[in-house]
Amino acid sequence: MNDLNNDVEKGEMMKLKHIYEPGENVNKPVFLLLHGTGGTEEDLLPLAEKMDPQAGVLSVRGNVLENGMPRFFKRLSEGVFDEEDLIKRTEELNEFLDGASNEYGFDRNHVIAIGYSNGANIAASLLFHYQDALHGAVLHHPMVPRRNIQLPDLTGKQVFIGAGLSDPLCPVEESEALEQLLTEAGATVTTKWLQQGHQLTMDELHASHLWYEQLN
Ligand code: MLT
């Protein structure tokens, strides 16, 4: 790698505030942690530690502010996304992952996203737009990021969806539609339905741990 490329990559990387912790075991994935609206890069660190203490962690803070609350892309109103911004921020996050993998030396092909709510939505958007952005994803209460687009071939991608049967932000049909779109694109999707709303519960985390264990 020449100096010029390195500078460009560093420049890209520094765009997004983040925490990186290398894994103890290089064969383990790096978890890309993506918080919900109003969260920070600290929020999901305990989840990653519980999921696999030997994995690496790259936890990012969304760089869009909505009334002072960090998010990963703009929205026009609750549940209505600013598509143009979503596309731009998804590209930015994908480039950030490329740069971070070069800078920190982790395997770019072994990144598993763990996202909650707005963070799950941008993780789903990575899957919708880029074939090789993620190895897999844990999506806690996601929505369909975009409709009427051709998804890349997602054969071999493993996705966990945690969905609440009474989630006011993600109605049952929304989670079912996401599951269907990802499955049709070739991903292997496991959906855990829970008797709850939009909150993240221990039952849901337990289900995602069981899903993760059967990957290895
Ligand atoms: C979003 O905007 O991504 C969803 O409405 C979830 C959230 O409230 O962040």
Boltz pocket constraint, residues with backbone or C-beta under 6 A from the ligand:
constraints:
  - pocket:
      binder: B
      contacts: [[A, 36], [A, 37], [A, 75], [A, 77], [A, 78], [A, 79], [A, 80], [A, 117], [A, 118], [A, 119], [A, 121], [A, 141], [A, 143], [A, 169]]
      max_distance: 6.0
